[in-house]
């Protein structure tokens, strides 16, 4: 029962806060030179620092700092000139040192906000406050169910740089939570600070949820761990809200705990008792000095910020007369805006360009499980394809077939493919008239049915002409020619 805002069961209000862990877009890890690339053989990107060999000393990656500072500025945060690192102790098999290096006491940035508005498709405006943004290292990955009773550990992810972004408990519905994460994705992609791919684990969310009656104090919060898609995030929050309301109505006390989310049953389930700060035994990281940032450095990072997503939305809507939905769709894919603007730069109709990118190109890439970052179709190729369709050199159907060829590795322009394969559309009126007359004579009963007002039969007859010409006939001209010959 996800809702935009207001009360649940006309009595309860939800209180939601997010802890978002975003993998920083750096080639190497936060404290070592090991590769941070995704989907490599198990434990192949591991150095002695990542594996916490005795005597190893971490060295901070400047690129990770640069991107985290840029993200903090884009969120209107107060970047601290002096920050420091701490050790957060807990004992999991995928944490080699027995502690995680993070910034608990003196984070990189405090404050900031994410603004929800009509640019997000809402009929109200709201500011979600940011508590802090901090740098920390990722853990390894525990792999279960490969062999009963055993847990395998992959250390490729151990030591990768993360930004942890913590919101204040200002969110009041699952939908608001989903929008906050989506806006963060778009912002980080615009900055290049993180690719934000939840499915690959480079963006993960923990959610704190409680419910209360508005005139009473906040309820006991429970944390839902490791949600890896916005769809599941929204569903998990909704399920947890319903669970807490049902327990309260039955007189059952809510216990502070950490919970997981079962997608198949759409229910949350208990994992363990919720840890608190004393459980982690935080202490200063003795192997790393304070991180001190100069005023000149901060000014240069702030001045180099690119156009941010809300400004991009306003510009594209005004400049290209696109809908908010089209612009939001383009922003939802890393590099989507840049790709669109390059294709549209030659004066092409922006709506045609958006449709070919979001409906045709992305649909085919998804069906082949190709990421847009690995898109084999250049902007020049797609532009030439759109040109060939718009000037009636080929039909839209042929254009889609050529797009398939391009995705499969053909790097020629659409015009070159058309000329080499003899795919040029048949648009000569006299020739088409002769072909249409042949079809009319071949199907006299259907022609009489059309004259009696049967529109479905007319479409069927159009199909016969297209079959006769092997799909090369100009569909619009076929419609007109058949209509003229039969009805006039």
C-alpha beads as a LAMMPS data file, in Angstrom:
LAMMPS data file: protein, C-alpha beads

488 atoms
487 bonds

1 atom types
1 bond types

-500.0 500.0 xlo xhi
-500.0 500.0 ylo yhi
-500.0 500.0 zlo zhi

Masses

1 110.0

Atoms # bond

1 1 1 0.000 0.000 0.000
2 1 1 2.647 2.495 -1.041
3 1 1 1.407 6.080 -0.913
4 1 1 2.821 9.448 -1.840
5 1 1 2.279 11.162 1.502
6 1 1 -0.255 11.320 4.302
7 1 1 -1.328 8.699 6.839
8 1 1 -1.471 4.900 6.713
9 1 1 -4.759 3.374 7.872
10 1 1 -5.815 6.994 8.602
11 1 1 -3.831 6.795 11.831
12 1 1 -0.129 6.107 11.363
13 1 1 2.718 8.075 9.835
14 1 1 5.858 6.397 8.497
15 1 1 9.315 7.782 9.297
16 1 1 12.066 6.676 6.901
17 1 1 15.788 7.366 6.676
18 1 1 18.282 6.065 4.124
19 1 1 21.898 4.948 4.338
20 1 1 23.176 4.797 0.779
21 1 1 26.511 3.205 -0.126
22 1 1 27.757 4.257 -3.568
23 1 1 30.873 2.763 -5.139
24 1 1 33.198 5.544 -6.229
25 1 1 34.065 5.581 -9.925
26 1 1 37.802 5.059 -9.497
27 1 1 39.959 2.541 -11.350
28 1 1 41.706 1.530 -8.133
29 1 1 40.584 0.909 -4.569
30 1 1 40.383 3.395 -1.713
31 1 1 43.661 2.456 0.006
32 1 1 45.510 0.301 -2.540
33 1 1 46.372 0.189 -6.245
34 1 1 44.299 -2.963 -6.854
35 1 1 41.751 -2.753 -9.662
36 1 1 38.197 -1.845 -8.689
37 1 1 36.692 -3.302 -11.874
38 1 1 33.492 -5.348 -11.748
39 1 1 32.865 -9.008 -12.508
40 1 1 36.422 -10.348 -12.471
41 1 1 37.491 -13.904 -11.439
42 1 1 37.072 -14.576 -7.722
43 1 1 39.707 -12.887 -5.524
44 1 1 41.822 -11.863 -8.540
45 1 1 41.910 -8.126 -7.664
46 1 1 43.393 -8.395 -4.183
47 1 1 46.596 -6.853 -2.812
48 1 1 48.260 -7.480 0.541
49 1 1 46.628 -4.257 1.785
50 1 1 43.138 -5.444 0.787
51 1 1 43.792 -8.793 2.478
52 1 1 45.073 -7.001 5.627
53 1 1 48.494 -8.641 5.761
54 1 1 50.391 -7.625 8.926
55 1 1 52.602 -4.574 8.489
56 1 1 50.785 -3.145 5.442
57 1 1 49.934 0.570 5.445
58 1 1 46.905 2.030 3.586
59 1 1 47.409 5.013 1.265
60 1 1 44.428 7.225 0.445
61 1 1 43.332 7.403 -3.221
62 1 1 43.119 11.080 -4.293
63 1 1 40.633 10.312 -7.097
64 1 1 38.155 8.934 -4.554
65 1 1 38.496 12.108 -2.492
66 1 1 37.957 14.337 -5.533
67 1 1 34.749 12.565 -6.555
68 1 1 33.368 12.409 -3.007
69 1 1 34.008 16.130 -2.492
70 1 1 32.272 16.928 -5.807
71 1 1 29.268 14.827 -4.749
72 1 1 29.091 16.612 -1.395
73 1 1 29.111 20.017 -3.089
74 1 1 26.407 18.907 -5.538
75 1 1 24.261 17.947 -2.533
76 1 1 24.855 21.428 -1.020
77 1 1 26.855 19.856 1.805
78 1 1 29.434 21.599 3.995
79 1 1 32.711 19.937 3.018
80 1 1 34.995 19.834 6.046
81 1 1 38.500 21.155 5.638
82 1 1 39.680 18.569 8.177
83 1 1 38.244 15.057 8.402
84 1 1 39.622 11.809 9.788
85 1 1 39.280 8.033 9.591
86 1 1 38.144 5.506 12.176
87 1 1 38.102 1.743 12.568
88 1 1 34.666 0.141 12.808
89 1 1 35.090 -3.318 14.330
90 1 1 33.002 -6.358 13.486
91 1 1 33.875 -9.911 12.606
92 1 1 32.616 -11.288 9.302
93 1 1 34.509 -13.718 7.049
94 1 1 34.563 -11.128 4.220
95 1 1 36.251 -8.445 6.380
96 1 1 39.932 -9.514 6.461
97 1 1 41.169 -6.978 9.037
98 1 1 38.289 -7.462 11.459
99 1 1 37.462 -3.778 11.071
100 1 1 36.317 -1.397 8.330
101 1 1 38.033 1.955 7.750
102 1 1 35.338 4.653 7.720
103 1 1 34.659 8.228 8.891
104 1 1 32.362 7.997 11.885
105 1 1 33.388 10.890 14.086
106 1 1 34.698 13.433 11.545
107 1 1 33.061 12.820 8.130
108 1 1 34.092 14.441 4.863
109 1 1 30.888 16.505 4.648
110 1 1 27.944 17.388 6.862
111 1 1 24.530 18.751 5.943
112 1 1 23.101 19.128 2.460
113 1 1 19.786 18.287 0.854
114 1 1 17.868 16.562 -1.908
115 1 1 14.870 18.518 -3.189
116 1 1 11.786 16.691 -4.493
117 1 1 9.529 18.760 -6.752
118 1 1 7.424 18.861 -9.911
119 1 1 10.612 17.999 -11.831
120 1 1 10.241 14.552 -10.245
121 1 1 6.602 14.218 -11.289
122 1 1 5.235 15.267 -7.878
123 1 1 2.388 17.654 -7.099
124 1 1 4.172 18.862 -3.955
125 1 1 7.667 20.003 -2.984
126 1 1 9.801 18.613 -0.195
127 1 1 13.382 18.888 1.029
128 1 1 15.113 15.744 2.326
129 1 1 18.030 16.749 4.540
130 1 1 21.401 15.022 4.309
131 1 1 23.056 14.282 7.653
132 1 1 26.538 13.494 6.347
133 1 1 28.643 12.047 3.550
134 1 1 31.666 9.953 4.469
135 1 1 34.366 7.885 2.814
136 1 1 34.735 4.227 3.705
137 1 1 36.075 0.985 2.272
138 1 1 33.855 -1.840 1.064
139 1 1 33.967 -5.370 2.440
140 1 1 34.434 -8.566 0.461
141 1 1 31.523 -10.711 -0.628
142 1 1 30.248 -13.843 1.124
143 1 1 28.885 -16.460 -1.265
144 1 1 26.496 -18.995 0.221
145 1 1 24.549 -22.010 -1.053
146 1 1 27.381 -23.136 -3.350
147 1 1 28.104 -26.029 -0.989
148 1 1 25.793 -26.879 1.944
149 1 1 27.117 -25.699 5.276
150 1 1 29.930 -23.639 3.762
151 1 1 30.461 -19.951 2.948
152 1 1 32.866 -18.903 0.201
153 1 1 34.558 -15.498 0.260
154 1 1 35.436 -13.304 -2.731
155 1 1 37.783 -10.431 -1.788
156 1 1 37.595 -8.555 -5.112
157 1 1 35.300 -5.965 -3.559
158 1 1 37.324 -5.653 -0.332
159 1 1 38.786 -2.152 -0.088
160 1 1 36.813 -0.547 -2.923
161 1 1 36.037 3.092 -2.185
162 1 1 32.498 3.938 -1.084
163 1 1 30.597 7.101 -0.319
164 1 1 28.107 6.569 2.484
165 1 1 25.336 9.152 2.255
166 1 1 23.046 9.286 5.290
167 1 1 19.728 11.156 5.179
168 1 1 17.814 12.573 8.096
169 1 1 14.513 10.752 8.849
170 1 1 12.563 13.186 6.647
171 1 1 11.038 10.657 4.236
172 1 1 7.391 9.731 4.799
173 1 1 6.549 7.165 2.114
174 1 1 8.137 4.393 0.034
175 1 1 7.627 6.431 -3.134
176 1 1 9.550 9.377 -1.667
177 1 1 12.370 6.997 -0.720
178 1 1 12.507 5.633 -4.271
179 1 1 12.640 9.148 -5.704
180 1 1 15.503 10.130 -3.376
181 1 1 17.575 7.158 -4.536
182 1 1 16.727 7.829 -8.187
183 1 1 17.771 11.477 -7.840
184 1 1 21.032 10.450 -6.196
185 1 1 21.688 8.032 -9.057
186 1 1 21.147 10.772 -11.639
187 1 1 23.290 13.254 -9.719
188 1 1 26.235 10.874 -9.290
189 1 1 26.068 9.819 -12.930
190 1 1 26.110 13.465 -14.018
191 1 1 29.191 14.014 -11.844
192 1 1 30.822 10.756 -12.896
193 1 1 31.354 9.959 -9.206
194 1 1 29.490 6.612 -9.327
195 1 1 27.657 4.625 -12.001
196 1 1 24.878 3.917 -9.479
197 1 1 24.070 0.455 -10.838
198 1 1 22.125 -1.224 -8.043
199 1 1 21.931 -4.538 -9.902
200 1 1 25.736 -4.774 -9.940
201 1 1 26.057 -3.768 -6.296
202 1 1 27.723 -0.419 -6.933
203 1 1 24.798 1.283 -5.178
204 1 1 23.275 -0.373 -2.115
205 1 1 20.691 0.919 0.326
206 1 1 19.942 0.255 3.980
207 1 1 16.628 1.693 5.169
208 1 1 15.515 2.653 8.669
209 1 1 11.734 2.454 9.096
210 1 1 9.419 3.252 12.005
211 1 1 5.750 4.190 12.359
212 1 1 3.958 6.339 14.903
213 1 1 0.796 8.300 15.448
214 1 1 1.495 11.916 14.438
215 1 1 0.804 13.365 17.906
216 1 1 3.189 10.915 19.590
217 1 1 6.951 10.378 19.639
218 1 1 8.699 8.441 16.864
219 1 1 8.378 4.690 17.053
220 1 1 11.106 2.048 17.342
221 1 1 13.025 1.813 14.068
222 1 1 14.062 -1.310 12.223
223 1 1 16.749 -1.454 9.559
224 1 1 16.298 -3.301 6.253
225 1 1 19.664 -4.276 4.770
226 1 1 21.114 -4.479 1.257
227 1 1 18.258 -3.556 -1.068
228 1 1 19.576 -3.751 -4.646
229 1 1 16.888 -2.143 -6.804
230 1 1 14.540 0.804 -6.464
231 1 1 11.566 -1.479 -7.092
232 1 1 12.553 -3.763 -4.200
233 1 1 13.404 -0.752 -2.033
234 1 1 9.870 0.615 -2.412
235 1 1 8.276 -2.814 -1.883
236 1 1 10.416 -3.616 1.174
237 1 1 9.613 -0.316 2.891
238 1 1 5.916 -0.791 2.191
239 1 1 5.997 -4.346 3.590
240 1 1 7.837 -3.228 6.744
241 1 1 5.393 -0.363 7.351
242 1 1 2.478 -2.793 7.107
243 1 1 4.202 -5.286 9.434
244 1 1 4.845 -2.676 12.120
245 1 1 1.298 -1.295 11.922
246 1 1 -0.199 -4.786 12.211
247 1 1 1.977 -5.611 15.244
248 1 1 1.121 -2.329 16.974
249 1 1 -2.591 -2.873 16.362
250 1 1 -2.275 -6.368 17.904
251 1 1 -0.494 -5.002 20.931
252 1 1 2.904 -6.460 19.964
253 1 1 5.913 -4.243 20.743
254 1 1 8.286 -3.369 17.913
255 1 1 11.838 -4.520 18.635
256 1 1 14.834 -2.638 17.235
257 1 1 16.460 -5.109 14.867
258 1 1 18.044 -5.627 11.456
259 1 1 15.805 -7.257 8.868
260 1 1 16.041 -8.625 5.329
261 1 1 13.495 -8.586 2.527
262 1 1 12.110 -11.705 0.821
263 1 1 11.144 -10.745 -2.732
264 1 1 9.068 -13.878 -3.389
265 1 1 6.751 -13.383 -0.388
266 1 1 7.080 -9.569 -0.261
267 1 1 7.804 -9.749 3.471
268 1 1 10.620 -8.589 5.706
269 1 1 12.216 -11.079 8.102
270 1 1 14.457 -10.838 11.145
271 1 1 18.202 -11.144 10.604
272 1 1 19.663 -10.140 13.976
273 1 1 19.444 -7.664 16.797
274 1 1 20.343 -4.155 15.647
275 1 1 23.938 -3.181 16.434
276 1 1 24.644 0.179 18.070
277 1 1 27.750 2.388 17.975
278 1 1 29.268 0.821 21.143
279 1 1 28.971 -2.626 19.510
280 1 1 31.366 -1.509 16.779
281 1 1 34.015 -0.214 19.222
282 1 1 35.004 2.723 17.032
283 1 1 38.578 3.951 17.435
284 1 1 40.799 6.357 15.430
285 1 1 42.588 4.826 12.426
286 1 1 46.242 5.006 13.502
287 1 1 47.719 4.283 10.052
288 1 1 46.096 7.271 8.307
289 1 1 46.644 10.965 9.062
290 1 1 43.876 13.539 9.036
291 1 1 42.553 14.480 5.595
292 1 1 43.210 18.214 5.219
293 1 1 41.719 20.071 2.238
294 1 1 42.865 23.556 1.238
295 1 1 40.476 26.385 0.395
296 1 1 42.006 26.563 -3.075
297 1 1 41.377 22.851 -3.660
298 1 1 37.752 23.122 -2.503
299 1 1 37.149 26.153 -4.741
300 1 1 38.571 24.356 -7.788
301 1 1 36.376 21.280 -7.218
302 1 1 33.267 23.399 -6.697
303 1 1 33.939 25.546 -9.764
304 1 1 34.393 22.452 -11.958
305 1 1 30.985 20.923 -11.186
306 1 1 29.040 20.031 -14.366
307 1 1 25.397 20.795 -15.043
308 1 1 23.305 19.039 -12.387
309 1 1 20.239 16.878 -13.201
310 1 1 17.482 19.333 -12.217
311 1 1 19.116 22.066 -14.307
312 1 1 19.533 19.575 -17.157
313 1 1 15.820 18.701 -17.006
314 1 1 14.783 22.347 -17.203
315 1 1 17.158 23.003 -20.121
316 1 1 16.149 19.954 -22.177
317 1 1 12.433 20.590 -21.704
318 1 1 12.889 24.177 -22.881
319 1 1 15.544 23.628 -25.569
320 1 1 14.115 20.495 -27.207
321 1 1 10.444 20.739 -26.183
322 1 1 10.617 17.266 -24.619
323 1 1 8.273 15.894 -21.980
324 1 1 9.395 15.468 -18.383
325 1 1 8.975 11.715 -18.800
326 1 1 11.314 11.627 -21.832
327 1 1 13.948 13.713 -20.061
328 1 1 13.733 11.604 -16.892
329 1 1 14.124 8.436 -18.975
330 1 1 17.272 9.790 -20.645
331 1 1 18.684 10.852 -17.281
332 1 1 18.001 7.397 -15.895
333 1 1 20.794 5.882 -17.991
334 1 1 24.392 6.940 -17.468
335 1 1 25.496 8.799 -20.612
336 1 1 21.949 8.948 -22.002
337 1 1 21.769 12.754 -22.186
338 1 1 25.133 13.092 -23.925
339 1 1 24.193 10.407 -26.466
340 1 1 20.841 12.075 -27.185
341 1 1 22.343 15.536 -27.683
342 1 1 24.992 14.253 -30.086
343 1 1 22.358 12.523 -32.236
344 1 1 20.016 15.533 -32.092
345 1 1 22.818 18.024 -32.817
346 1 1 22.410 17.805 -36.613
347 1 1 18.977 19.442 -36.452
348 1 1 17.045 16.161 -36.239
349 1 1 13.595 16.121 -34.681
350 1 1 14.270 15.667 -30.927
351 1 1 11.182 13.516 -30.411
352 1 1 12.215 11.144 -33.194
353 1 1 15.671 10.884 -31.607
354 1 1 14.264 10.179 -28.119
355 1 1 11.921 7.500 -29.468
356 1 1 14.671 5.699 -31.381
357 1 1 16.990 5.788 -28.353
358 1 1 14.604 4.872 -25.538
359 1 1 12.182 2.564 -27.387
360 1 1 14.240 0.892 -30.087
361 1 1 17.922 1.051 -29.122
362 1 1 17.604 0.539 -25.375
363 1 1 14.954 -2.142 -25.804
364 1 1 17.246 -4.167 -28.051
365 1 1 20.254 -3.664 -25.782
366 1 1 18.252 -4.856 -22.772
367 1 1 16.990 -7.944 -24.599
368 1 1 20.614 -8.844 -25.389
369 1 1 21.745 -7.967 -21.830
370 1 1 24.139 -5.326 -23.163
371 1 1 24.763 -2.365 -20.854
372 1 1 24.325 1.065 -22.416
373 1 1 27.948 1.823 -21.442
374 1 1 28.896 -0.975 -23.867
375 1 1 26.507 0.184 -26.605
376 1 1 28.067 -0.717 -29.999
377 1 1 25.920 1.752 -31.994
378 1 1 27.667 5.103 -32.409
379 1 1 25.767 8.379 -32.427
380 1 1 26.740 8.814 -36.104
381 1 1 25.224 5.428 -36.968
382 1 1 21.955 6.063 -35.166
383 1 1 21.742 9.540 -36.684
384 1 1 22.194 8.128 -40.194
385 1 1 19.498 5.528 -39.488
386 1 1 17.002 8.159 -38.346
387 1 1 17.814 10.249 -41.449
388 1 1 17.147 7.292 -43.764
389 1 1 13.750 6.656 -42.143
390 1 1 12.680 10.299 -42.056
391 1 1 13.549 10.963 -45.717
392 1 1 11.725 7.733 -46.744
393 1 1 14.887 6.056 -48.015
394 1 1 13.785 3.059 -45.913
395 1 1 10.699 2.150 -43.921
396 1 1 10.617 2.154 -40.131
397 1 1 10.469 -1.629 -40.173
398 1 1 13.607 -1.852 -42.300
399 1 1 15.234 0.688 -40.005
400 1 1 14.662 -1.611 -37.037
401 1 1 16.248 -4.503 -38.941
402 1 1 19.287 -2.339 -39.728
403 1 1 19.503 -1.324 -36.055
404 1 1 19.708 -5.019 -35.168
405 1 1 22.626 -5.362 -37.597
406 1 1 24.420 -2.435 -35.990
407 1 1 23.989 -3.866 -32.507
408 1 1 25.310 -7.187 -33.764
409 1 1 28.531 -5.493 -34.865
410 1 1 27.973 -3.875 -38.295
411 1 1 29.789 -0.534 -38.002
412 1 1 28.675 0.904 -41.354
413 1 1 26.306 3.849 -41.608
414 1 1 22.666 3.129 -42.364
415 1 1 23.043 4.602 -45.867
416 1 1 25.977 2.283 -46.629
417 1 1 23.997 -0.734 -45.429
418 1 1 20.966 0.281 -47.496
419 1 1 22.975 0.729 -50.697
420 1 1 24.987 -2.474 -50.269
421 1 1 21.914 -4.597 -49.474
422 1 1 19.444 -3.059 -51.923
423 1 1 17.064 -2.033 -49.128
424 1 1 16.084 1.343 -50.538
425 1 1 12.351 1.922 -50.085
426 1 1 10.070 1.744 -53.116
427 1 1 8.484 5.207 -53.373
428 1 1 7.844 5.607 -57.099
429 1 1 4.077 6.356 -57.435
430 1 1 3.691 4.807 -60.892
431 1 1 5.461 1.592 -59.950
432 1 1 3.517 1.292 -56.692
433 1 1 0.254 1.912 -58.534
434 1 1 0.968 -1.045 -60.858
435 1 1 1.751 -3.325 -57.906
436 1 1 -1.385 -2.227 -56.046
437 1 1 -3.543 -2.903 -59.123
438 1 1 -2.053 -6.420 -59.338
439 1 1 -3.050 -7.071 -55.693
440 1 1 -6.536 -5.591 -56.202
441 1 1 -7.170 -7.917 -59.149
442 1 1 -5.835 -10.874 -57.174
443 1 1 -8.282 -10.380 -54.257
444 1 1 -11.640 -9.128 -55.667
445 1 1 -13.741 -10.381 -52.717
446 1 1 -11.583 -8.532 -50.223
447 1 1 -11.819 -5.367 -52.327
448 1 1 -15.624 -5.545 -52.193
449 1 1 -15.430 -6.025 -48.424
450 1 1 -13.318 -2.884 -48.151
451 1 1 -15.832 -0.936 -50.227
452 1 1 -18.472 -2.084 -47.731
453 1 1 -16.511 -0.407 -44.951
454 1 1 -14.316 -3.214 -43.565
455 1 1 -11.193 -1.411 -42.323
456 1 1 -9.497 -4.578 -41.089
457 1 1 -9.552 -6.008 -44.591
458 1 1 -7.973 -2.806 -45.896
459 1 1 -5.044 -3.268 -43.505
460 1 1 -4.779 -6.882 -44.602
461 1 1 -4.566 -5.760 -48.249
462 1 1 -1.825 -3.268 -47.331
463 1 1 0.040 -6.208 -45.866
464 1 1 -0.268 -8.096 -49.156
465 1 1 1.347 -5.191 -51.010
466 1 1 4.142 -5.052 -48.460
467 1 1 4.671 -8.802 -48.855
468 1 1 4.709 -8.480 -52.634
469 1 1 7.435 -5.810 -52.388
470 1 1 9.318 -7.714 -49.639
471 1 1 8.734 -4.857 -47.232
472 1 1 10.344 -2.231 -49.465
473 1 1 7.211 -0.262 -50.350
474 1 1 6.615 3.073 -48.654
475 1 1 3.735 2.210 -46.250
476 1 1 2.188 5.678 -46.325
477 1 1 2.217 5.714 -50.117
478 1 1 0.737 2.200 -50.214
479 1 1 -2.152 3.359 -48.005
480 1 1 -2.839 6.346 -50.227
481 1 1 -2.524 4.436 -53.495
482 1 1 -4.829 1.600 -52.402
483 1 1 -7.353 4.054 -51.016
484 1 1 -7.371 6.030 -54.259
485 1 1 -7.732 2.904 -56.428
486 1 1 -10.409 1.165 -54.340
487 1 1 -12.487 3.897 -52.752
488 1 1 -12.335 6.649 -55.334

Bonds

1 1 1 2
2 1 2 3
3 1 3 4
4 1 4 5
5 1 5 6
6 1 6 7
7 1 7 8
8 1 8 9
9 1 9 10
10 1 10 11
11 1 11 12
12 1 12 13
13 1 13 14
14 1 14 15
15 1 15 16
16 1 16 17
17 1 17 18
18 1 18 19
19 1 19 20
20 1 20 21
21 1 21 22
22 1 22 23
23 1 23 24
24 1 24 25
25 1 25 26
26 1 26 27
27 1 27 28
28 1 28 29
29 1 29 30
30 1 30 31
31 1 31 32
32 1 32 33
33 1 33 34
34 1 34 35
35 1 35 36
36 1 36 37
37 1 37 38
38 1 38 39
39 1 39 40
40 1 40 41
41 1 41 42
42 1 42 43
43 1 43 44
44 1 44 45
45 1 45 46
46 1 46 47
47 1 47 48
48 1 48 49
49 1 49 50
50 1 50 51
51 1 51 52
52 1 52 53
53 1 53 54
54 1 54 55
55 1 55 56
56 1 56 57
57 1 57 58
58 1 58 59
59 1 59 60
60 1 60 61
61 1 61 62
62 1 62 63
63 1 63 64
64 1 64 65
65 1 65 66
66 1 66 67
67 1 67 68
68 1 68 69
69 1 69 70
70 1 70 71
71 1 71 72
72 1 72 73
73 1 73 74
74 1 74 75
75 1 75 76
76 1 76 77
77 1 77 78
78 1 78 79
79 1 79 80
80 1 80 81
81 1 81 82
82 1 82 83
83 1 83 84
84 1 84 85
85 1 85 86
86 1 86 87
87 1 87 88
88 1 88 89
89 1 89 90
90 1 90 91
91 1 91 92
92 1 92 93
93 1 93 94
94 1 94 95
95 1 95 96
96 1 96 97
97 1 97 98
98 1 98 99
99 1 99 100
100 1 100 101
101 1 101 102
102 1 102 103
103 1 103 104
104 1 104 105
105 1 105 106
106 1 106 107
107 1 107 108
108 1 108 109
109 1 109 110
110 1 110 111
111 1 111 112
112 1 112 113
113 1 113 114
114 1 114 115
115 1 115 116
116 1 116 117
117 1 117 118
118 1 118 119
119 1 119 120
120 1 120 121
121 1 121 122
122 1 122 123
123 1 123 124
124 1 124 125
125 1 125 126
126 1 126 127
127 1 127 128
128 1 128 129
129 1 129 130
130 1 130 131
131 1 131 132
132 1 132 133
133 1 133 134
134 1 134 135
135 1 135 136
136 1 136 137
137 1 137 138
138 1 138 139
139 1 139 140
140 1 140 141
141 1 141 142
142 1 142 143
143 1 143 144
144 1 144 145
145 1 145 146
146 1 146 147
147 1 147 148
148 1 148 149
149 1 149 150
150 1 150 151
151 1 151 152
152 1 152 153
153 1 153 154
154 1 154 155
155 1 155 156
156 1 156 157
157 1 157 158
158 1 158 159
159 1 159 160
160 1 160 161
161 1 161 162
162 1 162 163
163 1 163 164
164 1 164 165
165 1 165 166
166 1 166 167
167 1 167 168
168 1 168 169
169 1 169 170
170 1 170 171
171 1 171 172
172 1 172 173
173 1 173 174
174 1 174 175
175 1 175 176
176 1 176 177
177 1 177 178
178 1 178 179
179 1 179 180
180 1 180 181
181 1 181 182
182 1 182 183
183 1 183 184
184 1 184 185
185 1 185 186
186 1 186 187
187 1 187 188
188 1 188 189
189 1 189 190
190 1 190 191
191 1 191 192
192 1 192 193
193 1 193 194
194 1 194 195
195 1 195 196
196 1 196 197
197 1 197 198
198 1 198 199
199 1 199 200
200 1 200 201
201 1 201 202
202 1 202 203
203 1 203 204
204 1 204 205
205 1 205 206
206 1 206 207
207 1 207 208
208 1 208 209
209 1 209 210
210 1 210 211
211 1 211 212
212 1 212 213
213 1 213 214
214 1 214 215
215 1 215 216
216 1 216 217
217 1 217 218
218 1 218 219
219 1 219 220
220 1 220 221
221 1 221 222
222 1 222 223
223 1 223 224
224 1 224 225
225 1 225 226
226 1 226 227
227 1 227 228
228 1 228 229
229 1 229 230
230 1 230 231
231 1 231 232
232 1 232 233
233 1 233 234
234 1 234 235
235 1 235 236
236 1 236 237
237 1 237 238
238 1 238 239
239 1 239 240
240 1 240 241
241 1 241 242
242 1 242 243
243 1 243 244
244 1 244 245
245 1 245 246
246 1 246 247
247 1 247 248
248 1 248 249
249 1 249 250
250 1 250 251
251 1 251 252
252 1 252 253
253 1 253 254
254 1 254 255
255 1 255 256
256 1 256 257
257 1 257 258
258 1 258 259
259 1 259 260
260 1 260 261
261 1 261 262
262 1 262 263
263 1 263 264
264 1 264 265
265 1 265 266
266 1 266 267
267 1 267 268
268 1 268 269
269 1 269 270
270 1 270 271
271 1 271 272
272 1 272 273
273 1 273 274
274 1 274 275
275 1 275 276
276 1 276 277
277 1 277 278
278 1 278 279
279 1 279 280
280 1 280 281
281 1 281 282
282 1 282 283
283 1 283 284
284 1 284 285
285 1 285 286
286 1 286 287
287 1 287 288
288 1 288 289
289 1 289 290
290 1 290 291
291 1 291 292
292 1 292 293
293 1 293 294
294 1 294 295
295 1 295 296
296 1 296 297
297 1 297 298
298 1 298 299
299 1 299 300
300 1 300 301
301 1 301 302
302 1 302 303
303 1 303 304
304 1 304 305
305 1 305 306
306 1 306 307
307 1 307 308
308 1 308 309
309 1 309 310
310 1 310 311
311 1 311 312
312 1 312 313
313 1 313 314
314 1 314 315
315 1 315 316
316 1 316 317
317 1 317 318
318 1 318 319
319 1 319 320
320 1 320 321
321 1 321 322
322 1 322 323
323 1 323 324
324 1 324 325
325 1 325 326
326 1 326 327
327 1 327 328
328 1 328 329
329 1 329 330
330 1 330 331
331 1 331 332
332 1 332 333
333 1 333 334
334 1 334 335
335 1 335 336
336 1 336 337
337 1 337 338
338 1 338 339
339 1 339 340
340 1 340 341
341 1 341 342
342 1 342 343
343 1 343 344
344 1 344 345
345 1 345 346
346 1 346 347
347 1 347 348
348 1 348 349
349 1 349 350
350 1 350 351
351 1 351 352
352 1 352 353
353 1 353 354
354 1 354 355
355 1 355 356
356 1 356 357
357 1 357 358
358 1 358 359
359 1 359 360
360 1 360 361
361 1 361 362
362 1 362 363
363 1 363 364
364 1 364 365
365 1 365 366
366 1 366 367
367 1 367 368
368 1 368 369
369 1 369 370
370 1 370 371
371 1 371 372
372 1 372 373
373 1 373 374
374 1 374 375
375 1 375 376
376 1 376 377
377 1 377 378
378 1 378 379
379 1 379 380
380 1 380 381
381 1 381 382
382 1 382 383
383 1 383 384
384 1 384 385
385 1 385 386
386 1 386 387
387 1 387 388
388 1 388 389
389 1 389 390
390 1 390 391
391 1 391 392
392 1 392 393
393 1 393 394
394 1 394 395
395 1 395 396
396 1 396 397
397 1 397 398
398 1 398 399
399 1 399 400
400 1 400 401
401 1 401 402
402 1 402 403
403 1 403 404
404 1 404 405
405 1 405 406
406 1 406 407
407 1 407 408
408 1 408 409
409 1 409 410
410 1 410 411
411 1 411 412
412 1 412 413
413 1 413 414
414 1 414 415
415 1 415 416
416 1 416 417
417 1 417 418
418 1 418 419
419 1 419 420
420 1 420 421
421 1 421 422
422 1 422 423
423 1 423 424
424 1 424 425
425 1 425 426
426 1 426 427
427 1 427 428
428 1 428 429
429 1 429 430
430 1 430 431
431 1 431 432
432 1 432 433
433 1 433 434
434 1 434 435
435 1 435 436
436 1 436 437
437 1 437 438
438 1 438 439
439 1 439 440
440 1 440 441
441 1 441 442
442 1 442 443
443 1 443 444
444 1 444 445
445 1 445 446
446 1 446 447
447 1 447 448
448 1 448 449
449 1 449 450
450 1 450 451
451 1 451 452
452 1 452 453
453 1 453 454
454 1 454 455
455 1 455 456
456 1 456 457
457 1 457 458
458 1 458 459
459 1 459 460
460 1 460 461
461 1 461 462
462 1 462 463
463 1 463 464
464 1 464 465
465 1 465 466
466 1 466 467
467 1 467 468
468 1 468 469
469 1 469 470
470 1 470 471
471 1 471 472
472 1 472 473
473 1 473 474
474 1 474 475
475 1 475 476
476 1 476 477
477 1 477 478
478 1 478 479
479 1 479 480
480 1 480 481
481 1 481 482
482 1 482 483
483 1 483 484
484 1 484 485
485 1 485 486
486 1 486 487
487 1 487 488
